[in-house]
């Protein structure tokens, strides 16, 4: 099975594969410092703890090995400022993308550029025909990224429980097909 690169240079920041428990302290700090920013949109943030961070990193290792999830730290000057990932879509030959940033890193185009780098990397894999991004319809910042990257809005549907506190309960899914493979 083909794998993406573990390190993706993006000019003033880098996407790098999480390094398991070696990354515990920086990952925990990143999430801890971002909690107020994440809690309105990410239901998992309410359960943040040392144990949940260790589990995330352990799962990052095992799921990378199976190709289920490719989880990256977004780093600047060696310090994590966010996370992005690609995981298998429910349909074959597709992958989903997710991303978030530390609040101090927002508003500079980093999430868009990180997602663009991840899009380019995922499309190097031979088994990927399309990518999807799903977000709550109330999350305007998240909606801007697939729009900027040329994704097409595919559909809206009720979000699975639990719905984030600021969420509308309606998820919007966007899709982008591989540019050289037929849709």
C-alpha angles and dihedrals in degrees: 000000000000118000131199122245115281092221124042117184114216103176107256094019139033135219108218132175113257109256100220119243090348085076096048098110097047093042093048092048092048092053093041092052091045098047097103088050094046103041096076092054110023118061091194090063091072089067095050113145140135088268094051090050091050089049092049091053094045090049090048089059098046096040092049088055092054094041091239095119132013104197121188136187112224101221134187119191087351094303121114111243098169148339135249132179147177121215135177116280120226090251121065119262094023135104133193126222131213133179144170137173139212105260091246089060098052126104096038101090093255095127091050093047092045091050090047090052090049091049091052092047095048091051089059088067112094096222097053116098099158143011129212135200120195125189139159110274090236093058099092094173092056091046092057093064101062089041091054092047095053099255117153121229105249106180148319125234139163112286118242116250133299098054115200115251094250092039125113092215090243119107122206118207123202126191135202121188123214105271095231101037124076117254 
